[in-house]
Amino acid sequence: MYVRKLHVIKLIVTLIVALSSSLFGQVLKGSISGSVTDPQGAVVASAKVKATNAATGTVLTTTSDGSGLFRFNLIPAGEYKVEVSSQGFNSAVQNNVGVTAGRDTGLGMIKLIIGDLWPPREWA
């Protein structure tokens, strides 16, 4: 009888440990995505995209792909400033971009205006 109770207690402890460890594995990160186009709607490949976390100042960078798409995966939840730049275009900025844990914040199409401000001063 004692051995049986001991096995039941071991099983319960094992289940508690297994379930509690899965709580620590919860997703606390989200993502930001979008596409970069010119004023006529043509894709802008290789545009530089920078996301700055408003609370920590952490800067993340990526580039748009051949289809003009970009994505920041698994970034900490919070508020971000997103800047998009490409040679021959003025920078586009979106402030107060909220990232929620476990969700993608889609910015949609970001249209760049033709200009000559390259590289942006803060990147030079």
DSSP file (Angstrom, degrees, kcal/mol; ACC not computed):
  #  RESIDUE AA STRUCTURE BP1 BP2  ACC     N-H-->O    O-->H-N    N-H-->O    O-->H-N    TCO  KAPPA ALPHA  PHI   PSI    X-CA   Y-CA   Z-CA
    1    1 A M     >        0   0    0      0, 0.0     4,-2.1     0, 0.0     5,-0.2   0.000 360.0 360.0 360.0 -44.1    0.0    0.0    0.0
    2    2 A Y  H  >  +     0   0    0      1,-0.2     4,-2.1     2,-0.2     5,-0.1   0.904 360.0  50.9 -61.4 -42.4    2.8    2.4    0.9
    3    3 A V  H  > S+     0   0    0      1,-0.2     4,-2.0     2,-0.2    -1,-0.2   0.873 108.5  52.4 -63.9 -37.9    4.6    1.7   -2.4
    4    4 A R  H  > S+     0   0    0      2,-0.2     4,-2.1     1,-0.2    -1,-0.2   0.919 109.5  48.0 -65.8 -43.4    1.4    2.4   -4.3
    5    5 A K  H  X S+     0   0    0     -4,-2.1     4,-2.5     1,-0.2    -2,-0.2   0.883 109.5  54.3 -63.2 -38.1    1.0    5.8   -2.6
    6    6 A L  H  X S+     0   0    0     -4,-2.1     4,-2.3     2,-0.2    -1,-0.2   0.900 108.2  48.8 -63.2 -40.9    4.6    6.6   -3.3
    7    7 A H  H  X S+     0   0    0     -4,-2.0     4,-2.3     2,-0.2    -1,-0.2   0.887 111.3  50.0 -65.5 -39.5    4.0    5.9   -7.0
    8    8 A V  H  X S+     0   0    0     -4,-2.1     4,-2.4     2,-0.2    -2,-0.2   0.915 110.9  49.1 -65.1 -42.6    0.9    8.1   -7.0
    9    9 A I  H  X S+     0   0    0     -4,-2.5     4,-2.6     2,-0.2    -2,-0.2   0.915 111.0  50.1 -63.7 -43.1    2.8   10.9   -5.3
   10   10 A K  H  X S+     0   0    0     -4,-2.3     4,-2.6     1,-0.2    -2,-0.2   0.908 110.7  50.2 -59.9 -42.5    5.7   10.7   -7.8
   11   11 A L  H  X S+     0   0    0     -4,-2.3     4,-2.3     2,-0.2    -2,-0.2   0.917 111.4  47.8 -63.2 -43.9    3.2   10.8  -10.7
   12   12 A I  H  X S+     0   0    0     -4,-2.4     4,-2.4     2,-0.2    -2,-0.2   0.921 112.7  48.3 -63.9 -44.7    1.5   13.9   -9.3
   13   13 A V  H  X S+     0   0    0     -4,-2.6     4,-2.5     1,-0.2     5,-0.2   0.913 110.9  51.4 -63.0 -42.2    4.8   15.7   -8.7
   14   14 A T  H  X S+     0   0    0     -4,-2.6     4,-2.5     1,-0.2    -2,-0.2   0.913 110.9  48.2 -61.0 -43.4    5.9   14.8  -12.3
   15   15 A L  H  X S+     0   0    0     -4,-2.3     4,-2.7     2,-0.2     5,-0.2   0.905 111.0  50.6 -63.8 -41.9    2.7   16.2  -13.7
   16   16 A I  H  X S+     0   0    0     -4,-2.4     4,-2.5     2,-0.2     5,-0.2   0.929 112.6  46.3 -62.5 -45.3    3.0   19.4  -11.7
   17   17 A V  H  X S+     0   0    0     -4,-2.5     4,-2.0     2,-0.2    -2,-0.2   0.918 113.7  49.0 -63.7 -43.2    6.6   19.9  -12.8
   18   18 A A  H  X S+     0   0    0     -4,-2.5     4,-1.2    -5,-0.2    -2,-0.2   0.916 114.7  44.2 -64.1 -43.4    5.6   19.2  -16.4
   19   19 A L  H  X S+     0   0    0     -4,-2.7     4,-1.0     1,-0.2    -1,-0.2   0.882 112.8  50.7 -70.9 -37.8    2.7   21.6  -16.4
   20   20 A S  H  X S+     0   0    0     -4,-2.5     4,-1.0    -5,-0.2     3,-0.3   0.857 106.3  55.3 -70.4 -32.8    4.5   24.4  -14.6
   21   21 A S  H  X S+     0   0    0     -4,-2.0     4,-0.7     1,-0.2    -1,-0.2   0.836 102.9  56.5 -68.3 -30.3    7.4   24.2  -17.1
   22   22 A S  H  < S+     0   0    0     -4,-1.2     3,-0.4     1,-0.2    -1,-0.2   0.801  99.4  60.6 -70.8 -25.8    5.0   24.7  -20.0
   23   23 A L  H >< S+     0   0    0     -4,-1.0     3,-1.2    -3,-0.3    -1,-0.2   0.873 102.0  52.0 -65.3 -35.9    3.8   27.9  -18.3
   24   24 A F  H 3< S+     0   0    0     -4,-1.0    -1,-0.2     1,-0.2    -2,-0.2   0.700 101.7  62.5 -72.6 -18.4    7.3   29.3  -18.5
   25   25 A G  T 3< S+     0   0    0     -4,-0.7    -1,-0.2    -3,-0.4    -2,-0.2   0.348  74.2 130.3 -88.9   6.3    7.4   28.5  -22.2
   26   26 A Q    <   -     0   0    0     -3,-1.2     2,-0.5     1,-0.1    -3,-0.0  -0.274  70.0-100.8 -61.9 147.7    4.5   30.8  -23.1
   27   27 A V        +     0   0    0      1,-0.1    -1,-0.1    74,-0.1    -2,-0.1  -0.577  42.6 170.9 -73.5 120.0    5.1   33.2  -26.0
   28   28 A L        +     0   0    0     -2,-0.5    49,-1.3    73,-0.1     2,-0.3   0.084  57.5  76.3-112.2  19.3    6.0   36.7  -24.7
   29   29 A K  E     -A   76   0A   0     47,-0.2    73,-3.4    71,-0.1     2,-0.2  -0.876  52.8-177.7-130.7 160.0    7.0   38.0  -28.1
   30   30 A G  E     -A   75   0A   0     45,-2.8    45,-2.7    -2,-0.3     2,-0.3  -0.529  19.3-117.4-134.8-158.1    5.2   39.1  -31.2
   31   31 A S  E     - b   0 104A   0     72,-1.9    74,-3.1    69,-0.3     2,-0.4  -0.975   2.9-144.5-149.2 161.4    6.1   40.3  -34.7
   32   32 A I  E     +Ab  72 105A   0     40,-1.6    40,-3.1    -2,-0.3     2,-0.3  -0.994  26.8 170.2-125.8 134.6    5.8   43.3  -37.1
   33   33 A S  E     +Ab  71 106A   0     72,-2.1    74,-3.3    -2,-0.4    75,-0.3  -0.945   7.2 134.4-141.0 163.7    5.4   42.9  -40.8
   34   34 A G  E     -A   70   0A   0     36,-1.8    36,-2.4    -2,-0.3     2,-0.3  -0.977  40.2-102.9 178.5-175.3    4.6   45.0  -43.9
   35   35 A S  E     -Ab  69 109A   0     73,-2.5    75,-3.3    -2,-0.3     2,-0.5  -0.971  20.9-139.1-134.0 151.0    5.5   45.7  -47.4
   36   36 A V  E     + b   0 110A   0     32,-2.5     8,-2.5    -2,-0.3     2,-0.3  -0.932  28.0 167.2-114.1 128.1    7.4   48.6  -49.0
   37   37 A T  E     -Cb  43 111A   0     73,-2.5    75,-3.0    -2,-0.5     6,-0.2  -0.876  31.6-118.2-133.0 166.1    6.3   50.2  -52.2
   38   38 A D    >   -     0   0    0      4,-2.4     3,-2.1    -2,-0.3    75,-0.1  -0.395  51.6 -84.1 -91.5 178.7    7.0   53.3  -54.3
   39   39 A P  T 3  S+     0   0    0      0, 0.0    74,-0.1     0, 0.0    72,-0.1   0.771 131.0  51.9 -58.7 -25.9    4.3   56.0  -55.0
   40   40 A Q  T 3  S-     0   0    0      2,-0.1    71,-0.0     1,-0.0     0, 0.0   0.481 121.8-105.0 -88.0  -2.5    3.0   53.9  -58.0
   41   41 A G  S <  S+     0   0    0     -3,-2.1     2,-0.2     1,-0.3     3,-0.1   0.469  72.2 143.0  93.7   2.4    2.7   50.8  -55.9
   42   42 A A        -     0   0    0      1,-0.1    -4,-2.4    -5,-0.0    -1,-0.3  -0.522  57.8-101.5 -74.4 144.8    5.7   49.0  -57.3
   43   43 A V  B     -C   37   0A   0     -6,-0.2     2,-0.6    -2,-0.2    -6,-0.3  -0.297  24.5-143.8 -66.6 148.6    7.6   46.9  -54.7
   44   44 A V    >   -     0   0    0     -8,-2.5     3,-0.6    23,-0.1    -8,-0.2  -0.935  18.7-160.4-114.7 105.8   10.8   48.3  -53.2
   45   45 A A  T 3   +     0   0    0     -2,-0.6    20,-0.2     1,-0.2    21,-0.2  -0.520  69.2  19.8 -83.0 153.6   13.3   45.5  -52.6
   46   46 A S  T 3  S+     0   0    0     18,-1.8     2,-0.2     1,-0.2    -1,-0.2   0.709  79.4 159.2  62.1  24.8   16.2   45.8  -50.2
   47   47 A A    <   -     0   0    0     -3,-0.6    17,-2.0    18,-0.2     2,-0.5  -0.559  43.8-119.0 -72.5 142.5   14.7   48.7  -48.3
   48   48 A K  E     -DE  63  85B   0     37,-2.7    37,-2.6    15,-0.2     2,-0.5  -0.728  30.0-167.3 -86.5 128.9   16.2   49.1  -44.9
   49   49 A V  E     -DE  62  84B   0     13,-3.1    13,-2.2    -2,-0.5     2,-0.4  -0.972   3.5-172.2-121.3 129.0   13.6   48.7  -42.1
   50   50 A K  E     -DE  61  83B   0     33,-2.9    33,-2.9    -2,-0.5     2,-0.5  -0.981   6.0-167.6-125.3 129.2   14.5   49.7  -38.5
   51   51 A A  E     -DE  60  82B   0      9,-2.7     9,-2.9    -2,-0.4     2,-0.5  -0.975   6.5-165.8-116.9 124.4   12.3   49.1  -35.4
   52   52 A T  E     -DE  59  81B   0     29,-2.7    29,-2.1    -2,-0.5     2,-0.5  -0.946  19.9-131.5-113.9 122.9   13.2   50.9  -32.2
   53   53 A N  E  >  - E   0  80B   0      5,-2.7     4,-2.7    -2,-0.5    27,-0.2  -0.602  13.8-149.8 -71.6 120.9   11.6   49.7  -28.9
   54   54 A A  T  4 S+     0   0    0     25,-3.0    -1,-0.2    -2,-0.5    26,-0.1   0.829  91.9  45.0 -64.1 -33.9   10.3   52.9  -27.2
   55   55 A A  T  4 S+     0   0    0     24,-0.5    -1,-0.2     1,-0.1    25,-0.1   0.873 128.4  21.7 -79.5 -38.1   10.8   51.6  -23.7
   56   56 A T  T  4 S-     0   0    0      2,-0.1    -2,-0.2     0, 0.0    -1,-0.1   0.651  90.8-128.5-107.1 -18.7   14.3   50.1  -24.0
   57   57 A G     <  +     0   0    0     -4,-2.7    -3,-0.1     1,-0.3     2,-0.1   0.494  51.4 157.5  79.7   2.1   15.8   51.9  -27.0
   58   58 A T        -     0   0    0     -5,-0.2    -5,-2.7    -6,-0.1     2,-0.5  -0.412  30.1-148.8 -63.5 132.4   16.7   48.5  -28.5
   59   59 A V  E     -D   52   0B   0     -7,-0.2     2,-0.4    -2,-0.1    -7,-0.2  -0.911  14.3-173.8-110.9 128.9   17.1   48.8  -32.3
   60   60 A L  E     -D   51   0B   0     -9,-2.9    -9,-2.7    -2,-0.5     2,-0.3  -0.933   6.8-167.0-116.6 142.8   16.3   46.0  -34.7
   61   61 A T  E     +D   50   0B   0     -2,-0.4     2,-0.3   -11,-0.2   -11,-0.2  -0.958  15.7 153.1-131.7 151.2   17.0   46.1  -38.4
   62   62 A T  E     -D   49   0B   0    -13,-2.2   -13,-3.1    -2,-0.3     2,-0.3  -0.918  31.0-122.9-155.0 177.8   16.0   44.1  -41.5
   63   63 A T  E     -D   48   0B   0     -2,-0.3     8,-0.2   -15,-0.2   -15,-0.2  -0.944  27.9-105.8-128.6 153.9   15.6   44.6  -45.2
   64   64 A S        -     0   0    0    -17,-2.0   -18,-1.8    -2,-0.3     6,-0.2  -0.486  38.6-127.1 -74.1 148.4   12.6   44.1  -47.5
   65   65 A D    >   -     0   0    0      4,-2.9     3,-2.3   -20,-0.2   -19,-0.2  -0.088  40.5 -75.6 -85.2-170.6   12.8   41.0  -49.7
   66   66 A G  T 3  S+     0   0    0      1,-0.3   -21,-0.2   -21,-0.2   -23,-0.1   0.664 134.3  51.1 -63.3 -17.1   12.4   40.8  -53.5
   67   67 A S  T 3  S-     0   0    0      2,-0.1    -1,-0.3   -23,-0.1   -23,-0.1   0.318 120.6-107.7 -99.3   5.7    8.7   41.2  -53.1
   68   68 A G  S <  S+     0   0    0     -3,-2.3   -32,-2.5     1,-0.3     2,-0.2   0.520  75.5 137.9  81.5   5.4    9.0   44.3  -50.9
   69   69 A L  E     +A   35   0A   0    -34,-0.2    -4,-2.9    -5,-0.1     2,-0.3  -0.581  27.8 179.7 -88.5 146.7    8.0   42.3  -47.8
   70   70 A F  E     -A   34   0A   0    -36,-2.4   -36,-1.8    -6,-0.2     2,-0.3  -0.964   3.7-176.9-139.3 159.6    9.7   42.6  -44.3
   71   71 A R  E     -A   33   0A   0     -2,-0.3     2,-0.6    -8,-0.2   -38,-0.2  -0.949  20.3-154.2-158.2 135.0    9.1   41.0  -41.0
   72   72 A F  E     -A   32   0A   0    -40,-3.1   -40,-1.6    -2,-0.3     3,-0.4  -0.959  30.0-158.7-105.7 111.6   10.5   41.3  -37.5
   73   73 A N  E     +     0   0A   0     -2,-0.6   -42,-0.2     1,-0.2   -43,-0.1  -0.655  59.7   1.0 -94.5 147.6    9.9   37.9  -35.8
   74   74 A L  E    S+     0   0A   0     -2,-0.3    -1,-0.2     1,-0.2   -43,-0.2   0.884  81.1 160.2  48.1  55.7    9.8   37.1  -32.1
   75   75 A I  E     -A   30   0A   0    -45,-2.7   -45,-2.8    -3,-0.4    -1,-0.2  -0.807  48.0 -89.8-104.3 150.0   10.4   40.6  -30.8
   76   76 A P  E     -A   29   0A   0      0, 0.0   -47,-0.2     0, 0.0    -1,-0.1  -0.235  47.5-102.8 -58.8 141.9    9.5   41.6  -27.3
   77   77 A A  S    S+     0   0    0    -49,-1.3     2,-0.3    21,-0.1    23,-0.2  -0.312  75.8  86.2 -60.2 147.8    6.0   43.0  -26.8
   78   78 A G  E    S- F   0  99B   0     21,-1.7    21,-3.3    -3,-0.1     2,-0.4  -0.969  79.2 -48.2 153.0-165.0    5.9   46.8  -26.5
   79   79 A E  E     - F   0  98B   0     -2,-0.3   -25,-3.0    19,-0.2   -24,-0.5  -0.877  52.5-172.2-107.9 136.7    5.7   49.9  -28.5
   80   80 A Y  E     -EF  53  97B   0     17,-2.4    17,-2.9    -2,-0.4     2,-0.5  -0.888  25.1-140.1-129.1 154.9    8.0   50.5  -31.4
   81   81 A K  E     -E   52   0B   0    -29,-2.1   -29,-2.7    -2,-0.3     2,-0.5  -0.979  26.0-158.6-108.3 125.2    9.0   53.3  -33.9
   82   82 A V  E     -EF  51  94B   0     12,-3.0    12,-2.9    -2,-0.5     2,-0.4  -0.929   9.3-174.2-113.1 126.1    9.4   51.8  -37.4
   83   83 A E  E     -EF  50  93B   0    -33,-2.9   -33,-2.9    -2,-0.5     2,-0.4  -0.964   4.1-166.5-120.7 134.4   11.4   53.6  -40.0
   84   84 A V  E     +EF  49  92B   0      8,-2.8     8,-2.5    -2,-0.4     2,-0.3  -0.980  14.0 168.6-123.0 129.9   11.7   52.5  -43.7
   85   85 A S  E     +E   48   0B   0    -37,-2.6   -37,-2.7    -2,-0.4     2,-0.3  -0.977   8.9 171.5-139.9 151.2   14.4   53.9  -46.0
   86   86 A S    >   -     0   0    0      3,-0.4     3,-2.2    -2,-0.3   -39,-0.1  -0.973  46.5 -82.8-155.8 149.6   15.8   53.2  -49.5
   87   87 A Q  T 3  S+     0   0    0     -2,-0.3     3,-0.1     1,-0.3    29,-0.1  -0.272 116.3  19.9 -56.3 131.2   18.2   54.9  -51.8
   88   88 A G  T 3  S+     0   0    0      1,-0.3    27,-2.5    26,-0.1     2,-0.3   0.398 111.8  89.0  90.1  -1.7   16.4   57.6  -53.8
   89   89 A F  B <  S-G  114   0C   0     -3,-2.2    -3,-0.4    25,-0.3    -1,-0.3  -0.905  76.9-114.9-126.0 153.5   13.4   57.8  -51.4
   90   90 A N        -     0   0    0     23,-3.2    23,-0.4    -2,-0.3     2,-0.1  -0.529  46.9 -96.1 -76.1 154.6   12.6   59.9  -48.3
   91   91 A S        -     0   0    0     -2,-0.2     2,-0.4    26,-0.2    -6,-0.2  -0.419  30.9-146.1 -70.8 147.1   12.3   57.9  -45.1
   92   92 A A  E     -F   84   0B   0     -8,-2.5    -8,-2.8    -2,-0.1     2,-0.4  -0.956  16.1-165.2-112.3 136.1    8.8   56.8  -43.9
   93   93 A V  E     -F   83   0B   0     -2,-0.4     2,-0.5   -10,-0.2   -10,-0.2  -0.973  12.6-171.6-126.6 135.2    8.2   56.7  -40.1
   94   94 A Q  E     -F   82   0B   0    -12,-2.9   -12,-3.0    -2,-0.4     3,-0.3  -0.983  14.4-164.1-123.7 119.2    5.4   55.0  -38.1
   95   95 A N  E     +     0   0B   0     -2,-0.5   -14,-0.2   -14,-0.2   -15,-0.0  -0.539  64.0  29.2 -94.8 164.1    5.3   55.8  -34.4
   96   96 A N  E     +     0   0B   0      1,-0.2     2,-0.8    -2,-0.2    -1,-0.2   0.870  68.7 170.1  57.2  43.7    3.4   54.0  -31.7
   97   97 A V  E     -F   80   0B   0    -17,-2.9   -17,-2.4    -3,-0.3     2,-0.4  -0.781  23.8-146.9 -86.6 110.9    3.4   50.6  -33.4
   98   98 A G  E     -F   79   0B   0     -2,-0.8     2,-0.5   -19,-0.2   -19,-0.2  -0.641  10.7-161.3 -86.0 132.6    2.2   48.2  -30.7
   99   99 A V  E     -F   78   0B   0    -21,-3.3   -21,-1.7    -2,-0.4     2,-0.4  -0.963   8.5-163.5-112.9 124.7    3.5   44.6  -30.5
  100  100 A T    >   -     0   0    0     -2,-0.5     3,-1.9   -69,-0.2   -69,-0.3  -0.854  31.8 -95.1-108.9 142.2    1.3   42.2  -28.6
  101  101 A A  T 3  S+     0   0    0     -2,-0.4   -71,-0.3     1,-0.3   -73,-0.1  -0.296 107.6   7.4 -57.2 130.2    2.5   38.8  -27.4
  102  102 A G  T 3  S+     0   0    0    -73,-3.4     2,-0.3     1,-0.2    -1,-0.3   0.546 112.6  96.6  78.7   8.5    1.7   36.0  -29.7
  103  103 A R    <   -     0   0    0     -3,-1.9   -72,-1.9   -74,-0.1     2,-0.5  -0.916  67.7-126.0-131.7 156.3    0.4   38.3  -32.5
  104  104 A D  E     -b   31   0A   0     -2,-0.3     2,-0.9   -74,-0.2   -72,-0.2  -0.864  14.8-147.9 -99.3 132.1    1.6   39.9  -35.7
  105  105 A T  E     -b   32   0A   0    -74,-3.1   -72,-2.1    -2,-0.5     2,-0.6  -0.867  18.1-157.7 -97.2 103.2    1.2   43.6  -36.1
  106  106 A G  E     -b   33   0A   0     -2,-0.9   -72,-0.2   -74,-0.2   -74,-0.0  -0.725  14.7-173.1 -86.8 121.1    0.7   44.1  -39.8
  107  107 A L  E     -     0   0A   0    -74,-3.3   -73,-0.2    -2,-0.6    -1,-0.1   0.544  27.6-151.1 -89.1  -8.0    1.6   47.6  -41.0
  108  108 A G  E     -     0   0A   0    -75,-0.3   -73,-2.5     2,-0.1     2,-0.5  -0.414  53.7  -6.6  73.3-149.5    0.2   47.0  -44.5
  109  109 A M  E     -b   35   0A   0    -75,-0.2     2,-0.6    -2,-0.1   -73,-0.2  -0.705  59.9-161.1 -87.0 126.2    1.8   48.8  -47.5
  110  110 A I  E     -b   36   0A   0    -75,-3.3   -73,-2.5    -2,-0.5     2,-0.5  -0.932  11.7-152.8-106.6 113.5    4.3   51.5  -46.6
  111  111 A K  E     -b   37   0A   0     -2,-0.6     2,-0.4   -75,-0.2   -73,-0.2  -0.754   3.7-150.0 -92.0 125.9    4.7   53.9  -49.6
  112  112 A L        -     0   0    0    -75,-3.0     2,-0.4    -2,-0.5   -21,-0.1  -0.749  11.3-135.4 -92.3 140.7    8.0   55.7  -49.9
  113  113 A I        -     0   0    0    -23,-0.4   -23,-3.2    -2,-0.4     2,-0.1  -0.788  28.7-104.0 -96.6 137.2    8.1   59.1  -51.5
  114  114 A I  B     +G   89   0C   0     -2,-0.4   -25,-0.3   -25,-0.2     2,-0.3  -0.363  65.7 124.6 -62.0 134.0   10.8   59.9  -54.1
  115  115 A G        -     0   0    0    -27,-2.5    -1,-0.0    -2,-0.1    -3,-0.0  -0.893  63.0-109.1-168.1-167.5   13.5   62.0  -52.6
  116  116 A D        +     0   0    0     -2,-0.3     2,-1.5   -29,-0.1   -26,-0.1   0.078  66.1 122.1-132.7  25.1   17.3   62.2  -52.0
  117  117 A L        +     0   0    0    -31,-0.1   -26,-0.2   -28,-0.0   -31,-0.1  -0.539  43.5 170.1 -92.3  72.5   17.7   61.8  -48.2
  118  118 A W        +     0   0    0     -2,-1.5   -28,-0.0     1,-0.2     3,-0.0  -0.999  55.9  22.6-132.4 137.5   20.0   58.8  -48.2
  119  119 A P  S    S-     0   0    0      0, 0.0    -1,-0.2     0, 0.0     5,-0.1   0.713  93.7-120.8 -76.8 159.4   21.4   57.6  -45.9
  120  120 A P    >>  -     0   0    0      0, 0.0     3,-1.6     0, 0.0     4,-1.1  -0.308  26.8-113.8 -58.3 147.6   19.2   58.9  -43.1
  121  121 A R  G >4 S+     0   0    0      1,-0.3     3,-0.5     2,-0.2    -3,-0.0   0.849 114.2  55.0 -55.0 -40.0   21.3   61.0  -40.7
  122  122 A E  G 34 S+     0   0    0      1,-0.2    -1,-0.3     2,-0.1     0, 0.0   0.686 111.5  45.5 -71.8 -15.4   21.0   58.6  -37.8
  123  123 A W  G <4        0   0    0     -3,-1.6    -1,-0.2     1,-0.2    -2,-0.2   0.587 360.0 360.0 -97.6 -13.5   22.4   55.7  -39.9
  124  124 A A    <<        0   0    0     -4,-1.1    -1,-0.2    -3,-0.5    -2,-0.1   0.498 360.0 360.0 -70.2 360.0   25.2   57.7  -41.4
